Amino acid sequence: MPQNIPFCLPCQIFKLMERGLTLSDNEKIFAEHFLLNNNYYRFRGYTQTFQENNKKGKPFVDDVCFKNIVAVYNFDSELRSLIFNAIEKIEVSLRAQIIYYYSIQHGPFWYLDESFYKNKNVYFNFVNIFKKEFADSREDFVIHHKIKHSSLEPACWITLEVISFGQLSKLFQSLFLSWSSKWQRKNKRLFRNSIFEYS
């Protein structure tokens, strides 16, 4: 298809059939509905495996039908959902445990203490991140703090809830506290340093 010309659904299906994809009349109806809701170009990313030499633009191999590709598409979608769900649980757990253990041992404002970080540059970098994310956040609990306690620094259970998982994981690696090492050893079957180093 020319890059800058939109094609109607029947034309999209015709292009697939032109390359040898098998579609019955009933499957054409299903295909139109599927492509309308999932985007032709997203779908095309899954067709390559079913084409000769695994190359886009090549004819489809024999006996491939639209639903074969949809099955792979759905499997990928479900797999990604499972992975994201697992990552979310890791994130929530890590965030909650950092907040709990560090605040119990060192108070609610430990994240503002330079001595808890491995070096000064890391400390200043994170303080700037905390301030920016807090200032930009529209979370209800942040707005409440700004209204009720505008003159006070936010406690760690507020600040650490508004930073991203990538920022949280880098913070975890940057803390000069024994608890982080103990936590990694305790959870070594579920977590690896690479999770945090490359987030």
Residue pairs with C-beta under 8 A, 6 or more apart in sequence:
1 7
1 12
1 15
7 15
7 40
9 31
9 32
9 35
9 36
10 32
12 35
12 40
13 23
13 28
13 31
13 32
13 35
16 23
16 31
16 47
16 60
16 66
17 23
19 51
19 57
19 58
19 59
19 60
20 59
20 60
20 61
20 62
20 64
21 47
21 50
21 60
21 64
21 65
21 66
21 69
22 60
22 63
22 64
22 65
22 66
23 31
23 65
23 66
27 65
27 66
27 67
30 66
30 67
31 66
34 43
34 66
34 70
35 43
38 73
43 69
43 73
44 56
46 69
46 72
46 73
46 76
47 56
47 60
47 69
48 54
48 55
48 56
49 72
50 60
50 61
50 64
50 68
50 69
51 57
51 58
51 59
51 60
51 61
52 58
52 59
52 60
52 61
87 165
90 190
90 191
90 195
91 165
91 168
94 168
94 169
94 172
95 160
95 161
95 168
97 183
98 156
98 160
98 168
98 171
98 172
99 156
99 157
99 160
99 161
101 179
101 183
102 110
102 111
102 116
102 156
102 175
102 177
102 179
103 110
103 155
103 156
103 157
105 179
106 113
106 116
108 155
108 156
108 157
109 153
109 155
109 156
110 116
110 156
111 126
111 127
111 130
111 156
111 159
111 160
112 127
112 153
114 120
114 123
115 176
116 175
116 176
116 177
117 123
117 126
117 174
117 175
117 176
118 174
118 175
118 176
122 174
126 167
126 171
126 174
129 163
129 167
130 159
130 163
133 159
133 162
133 163
133 164
133 167
134 142
134 154
134 158
134 159
134 162
137 162
139 161
139 162
141 158
141 161
142 154
142 158
142 162
145 152
145 154
145 158
160 168
160 171
163 171
165 199
166 199
169 195
169 196
169 197
169 199
170 196
170 199
172 180
172 196
173 180
173 193
173 196
173 197
184 191
184 193
